[in-house]
């Protein structure tokens, strides 16, 4: 990840700033503060975040036979990056981590979209 990170979101600040003001344009600190203030309108918009470990296909009859303790084989290998989706759009890849007694995800790669 980049050297400068927003500790709350984990996203590199330079990528967020680049979306507001292109580096090297000569904009002063006041313009950068105004750009950050413009984003405040979307801070409370809810989004759905999914971390996908892998996929598996099976027939409905096999699905009905599943019980507690059944192991499902996924299409990923151990240690392979997981996909992180925001509102069903792939935005990053990452790794599963253990934080105290809870599972978490560390983003290792931000996916740039064509839009």
C-alpha positions as CSV (number, residue, x, y, z in Angstrom):
1,X,0.0,0.0,0.0
2,X,1.0,3.6,-0.3
3,X,2.9,5.4,2.5
4,X,0.0,7.7,3.2
5,X,-3.1,5.9,4.3
6,X,-6.5,6.9,5.7
7,X,-6.5,4.8,8.9
8,X,-10.3,4.6,9.0
9,X,-10.9,3.3,5.4
10,X,-7.5,1.8,4.6
11,X,-7.5,3.5,1.2
12,X,-4.4,5.3,0.1
13,X,-4.9,9.1,0.5
14,X,-3.0,9.9,-2.7
15,X,-5.6,7.9,-4.8
16,X,-8.5,9.8,-3.1
17,X,-6.8,13.1,-3.5
18,X,-5.9,12.4,-7.1
19,X,-9.7,12.0,-7.8
20,X,-10.3,15.5,-6.4
21,X,-7.2,17.4,-7.5
22,X,-4.6,16.3,-9.9
23,X,-1.1,16.5,-8.4
24,X,1.1,19.2,-9.7
25,X,-1.7,21.5,-10.8
26,X,-0.6,24.3,-8.5
27,X,-3.8,24.2,-6.4
28,X,-3.3,25.6,-2.9
29,X,-4.3,24.1,0.4
30,X,-7.6,26.0,0.5
31,X,-8.7,24.3,-2.8
32,X,-7.7,20.9,-1.5
33,X,-9.8,21.5,1.7
34,X,-12.7,22.6,-0.5
35,X,-12.4,19.4,-2.5
36,X,-12.5,17.2,0.7
37,X,-15.5,19.2,1.9
38,X,-17.3,18.5,-1.3
39,X,-17.0,14.7,-0.6
40,X,-18.7,15.0,2.8
41,X,-22.1,14.8,1.1
42,X,-21.5,11.1,0.3
43,X,-19.9,10.1,3.6
44,X,-23.2,8.8,5.0
45,X,-24.3,6.9,1.8
46,X,-24.7,3.2,2.7
47,X,-22.8,0.7,0.6
48,X,-22.8,-3.1,0.5
49,X,-19.3,-4.6,0.9
50,X,-18.6,-8.3,0.1
51,X,-15.4,-10.2,0.6
52,X,-15.5,-13.3,-1.6
53,X,-13.3,-16.2,-0.6
54,X,-14.3,-18.3,-3.6
55,X,-17.1,-20.0,-5.5
56,X,-18.5,-23.5,-5.7
57,X,-21.2,-25.1,-8.0
58,X,-23.4,-27.9,-7.0
59,X,-26.8,-29.4,-7.7
60,X,-29.8,-28.5,-5.5
61,X,-29.9,-32.2,-4.4
62,X,-26.3,-31.9,-3.1
63,X,-27.1,-28.6,-1.5
64,X,-30.0,-30.2,0.5
65,X,-27.6,-32.9,1.8
66,X,-25.3,-30.3,3.4
67,X,-25.1,-30.4,7.2
68,X,-23.2,-28.8,10.0
69,X,-19.5,-29.5,9.6
70,X,-19.6,-30.2,5.8
71,X,-16.6,-29.0,4.0
72,X,-17.1,-27.2,0.6
73,X,-14.3,-27.1,-1.9
74,X,-13.9,-23.6,-3.4
75,X,-12.2,-22.6,-6.7
76,X,-9.3,-20.8,-4.9
77,X,-6.1,-22.1,-3.4
78,X,-5.0,-21.4,0.2
79,X,-3.2,-18.0,0.4
80,X,-4.7,-16.7,-2.9
81,X,-6.1,-13.2,-2.8
82,X,-9.8,-12.7,-2.1
83,X,-12.0,-10.3,-4.1
84,X,-13.6,-7.3,-2.4
85,X,-16.8,-5.9,-3.9
86,X,-18.6,-2.7,-3.2
87,X,-22.1,-2.7,-4.5
88,X,-21.4,-5.7,-6.7
89,X,-18.4,-4.0,-8.3
90,X,-14.9,-5.4,-7.9
91,X,-12.8,-2.7,-6.3
92,X,-9.9,-4.5,-4.6
93,X,-8.2,-7.7,-3.7
94,X,-6.9,-8.6,-0.3
95,X,-6.0,-11.1,2.4
96,X,-7.9,-12.5,5.3
97,X,-6.4,-11.5,8.6
98,X,-7.2,-12.3,12.3
99,X,-7.8,-9.2,14.5
100,X,-8.2,-10.3,18.1
101,X,-11.0,-12.9,17.9
102,X,-12.5,-11.6,14.6
103,X,-11.8,-12.1,10.9
104,X,-10.9,-9.1,8.8
105,X,-9.6,-8.2,5.4
106,X,-6.5,-6.3,4.4
107,X,-6.6,-4.7,1.0
108,X,-3.5,-5.5,-0.9
109,X,-4.5,-4.2,-4.4
110,X,-6.9,-1.5,-5.5
111,X,-8.6,-2.3,-8.8
112,X,-8.9,0.7,-11.2
113,X,-12.2,0.7,-13.1
114,X,-12.5,1.7,-16.8
115,X,-15.2,4.3,-15.9
